[in-house]
Amino acid sequence: MHMIYYHGTRADLGPGDLIAAGHASNYGTRKAAAWVYLTGTLDAAIWGAELARGEGRERIYIVAPTGEIVDDPNLTDRKFPGNPTRSYRSRTPLRVIGEVAAWEGHSPEQLRHMREALQRLEAQGIQAID
């Protein structure tokens, strides 16, 4: 079975472009990310797009890994054992193969709750993304 993977962001990309590690993270201290993140669920990609920093339009790309992917321990080990969010990461780039043109975001209340939770973690010195 061929898995479809997504990446939510505010970057303006096109088919064939690569999404690589090494850019400033959207989370925490914004240090250069050692990993690039992807998901097998549209909902998780929507969160990625909605929480991404920057002024660009929220986008969700359909991506193909160019190398090995592993479970994202930021979610799978700590919050959701068994990886029900189908969240992954890779040290190799993701190739953009398309864009999800129509999707529905979370409610303003859900977004506020998520941002508040991330701010609480940051205030405690907990970096959600390594």
C-alpha distance (Angstrom), angle and dihedral (degrees) to the residues before:
residue distance angle dihedral
M1 . . .
H2 3.79 . .
M3 3.79 113.0 .
I4 3.81 121.0 -143.3
Y5 3.80 113.5 -139.8
Y6 3.79 129.4 -161.4
H7 3.80 137.3 -162.2
G8 3.82 121.8 -162.8
T9 3.80 117.5 -152.4
R10 3.80 145.6 129.3
A11 3.82 93.5 -118.8
D12 3.81 117.1 119.0
L13 3.82 104.7 -127.6
G14 3.76 138.4 156.7
P15 3.80 138.8 -152.6
G16 3.79 111.2 -60.0
D17 3.81 94.9 21.9
L18 3.79 117.2 128.1
I19 3.79 126.4 -128.3
A20 3.80 106.3 -153.9
A21 3.78 139.1 -179.8
G22 3.79 117.8 -106.5
H23 3.81 98.8 70.4
A24 3.81 122.2 113.5
S25 3.78 110.3 -80.4
N26 3.80 119.1 -116.1
Y27 3.80 88.6 -133.0
G28 3.78 141.3 60.8
T29 3.80 117.3 -10.7
R30 3.82 90.9 -7.4
K31 3.81 92.0 -122.9
A32 3.79 117.0 163.8
A33 3.79 107.5 -72.1
A34 3.80 114.9 -120.1
W35 3.80 90.0 -159.4
V36 3.79 138.5 43.3
Y37 3.80 115.1 -137.5
L38 3.79 131.7 -138.9
T39 3.78 137.3 167.9
G40 3.76 140.6 -155.5
T41 3.83 92.7 -142.0
L42 3.76 128.4 74.3
D43 3.83 90.8 -144.8
A44 3.80 93.1 59.8
A45 3.82 90.0 47.2
I46 3.81 89.8 51.4
W47 3.82 89.1 55.0
G48 3.81 88.6 50.3
A49 3.80 92.2 52.5
E50 3.80 94.5 43.5
L51 3.81 94.8 48.3
A52 3.81 96.3 41.5
R53 3.78 114.8 115.8
G54 3.76 122.0 -124.2
E55 3.75 139.9 66.1
G56 3.79 99.5 -91.9
R57 3.77 125.1 108.8
E58 3.80 116.0 -82.8
R59 3.80 107.9 -102.4
I60 3.77 137.5 -178.7
Y61 3.76 117.3 -155.3
I62 3.77 129.1 -164.3
V63 3.79 104.2 -131.5
A64 3.78 140.4 -172.9
P65 3.81 120.1 -148.7
T66 3.80 114.5 -124.0
G67 3.80 93.0 -156.8
E68 3.78 143.2 3.4
I69 3.80 120.1 -25.1
V70 3.80 125.5 -161.5
D71 3.80 134.5 -169.5
D72 3.82 112.2 -81.8
P73 3.82 103.6 -113.7
N74 3.82 90.9 -162.2
L75 3.80 86.5 74.0
T76 3.77 109.1 14.3
D77 3.80 100.4 49.5
R78 3.78 99.1 34.5
K79 3.78 108.7 30.6
F80 3.78 112.6 11.5
P81 3.83 114.4 28.1
G82 3.80 112.0 -154.7
N83 3.82 93.6 30.4
P84 3.85 100.4 -99.6
T85 3.82 88.3 166.3
R86 3.83 88.6 58.8
S87 3.81 89.3 -134.4
Y88 3.78 117.8 169.4
R89 3.77 141.8 168.4
S90 3.78 137.7 -157.6
R91 3.77 139.7 -169.7
T92 3.81 89.7 -144.5
P93 3.81 122.8 74.1
L94 3.78 126.3 -91.4
R95 3.80 116.9 -129.2
V96 3.80 115.7 -136.5
I97 3.80 109.1 -128.3
G98 3.80 99.2 168.5
E99 3.78 147.1 -26.7
V100 3.79 130.3 -109.4
A101 3.80 100.3 -122.3
A102 3.80 100.1 -167.8
W103 3.78 126.3 34.1
E104 3.77 136.9 142.2
G105 3.78 119.8 -122.7
H106 3.78 129.3 -143.9
S107 3.79 121.5 -84.1
P108 3.81 118.7 -90.1
E109 3.82 88.2 -110.9
Q110 3.82 92.8 53.7
L111 3.82 90.1 48.2
R112 3.81 91.6 49.5
H113 3.82 91.6 50.7
M114 3.82 92.2 48.8
R115 3.81 93.3 47.7
E116 3.81 90.8 48.2
A117 3.82 90.5 50.7
L118 3.82 91.2 50.4
Q119 3.81 90.6 48.0
R120 3.82 90.6 51.7
L121 3.80 90.7 52.2
E122 3.79 91.5 47.7
A123 3.83 90.9 49.2
Q124 3.82 88.1 53.1
G125 3.80 89.8 52.2
I126 3.80 93.2 -111.3
Q127 3.76 112.7 143.7
A128 3.80 108.8 -152.1
I129 3.80 93.8 -164.0
D130 3.80 125.8 47.0
